[in-house]
Amino acid sequence: MVSLVQVSPLIKLGVPPHTYRAMGYSYLKPRTEEERKRAAEEKRKQDEQKWNKRELAEWDQSIFFFLTG
């Protein structure tokens, strides 16, 4: 008899749920680590850009006061 819904062979064999979840977690873990690293790198770049803008603004103000003073 053919099943109406496609079911994973692991489920058909009766693999314990915790083993099945562990397999899924081990598959997803590298992806999430990569996403976290990418997000941290983007945040670092954004923080660096904000810092650079702030420093440039301070320099512009100090040069303006130096020239007018």
C-alpha positions in Angstrom: 0.0 0.0 0.0 1.3 3.4 -1.0 1.2 6.1 1.7 -0.8 9.3 0.8 1.8 11.6 2.3 5.5 11.4 1.8 7.1 10.6 5.2 10.7 10.6 6.1 12.3 7.1 6.2 13.6 7.9 9.7 10.0 8.4 10.9 8.9 5.2 9.2 11.7 3.3 10.9 10.7 4.7 14.3 13.8 6.7 15.1 13.3 8.3 18.5 12.2 11.9 18.4 15.2 13.2 20.3 17.6 11.6 17.8 15.6 13.1 14.9 15.6 16.6 16.5 19.4 16.3 17.1 19.9 15.5 13.5 17.9 18.5 12.5 19.8 20.7 15.0 23.2 19.5 13.7 22.1 20.4 10.2 20.9 23.9 11.2 23.6 24.8 13.7 26.3 25.7 11.1 23.8 27.9 9.3 22.9 29.8 12.4 26.5 30.3 13.4 27.3 31.6 9.9 24.3 34.0 10.1 25.4 35.2 13.6 29.0 35.9 12.3 27.6 37.7 9.3 25.3 39.8 11.5 28.1 40.6 13.9 30.3 41.7 11.0 27.6 44.0 9.6 27.0 45.5 13.1 30.7 46.1 13.5 30.9 47.9 10.1 27.8 50.0 10.9 29.3 51.0 14.3 32.6 51.9 12.6 30.8 54.1 10.0 28.8 55.8 12.8 32.1 56.4 14.7 33.8 57.8 11.6 30.8 60.2 10.9 30.9 61.4 14.5 34.7 62.0 14.3 34.4 63.9 11.0 31.6 66.1 12.5 33.8 66.9 15.5 36.8 67.7 13.3 34.6 69.9 11.1 33.4 71.8 14.2 36.8 72.2 15.6 38.3 73.5 12.3 35.4 75.9 12.0 36.0 77.3 15.5 39.7 77.4 14.9 39.3 79.4 11.6 36.6 81.8 13.1 38.3 82.2 16.4 
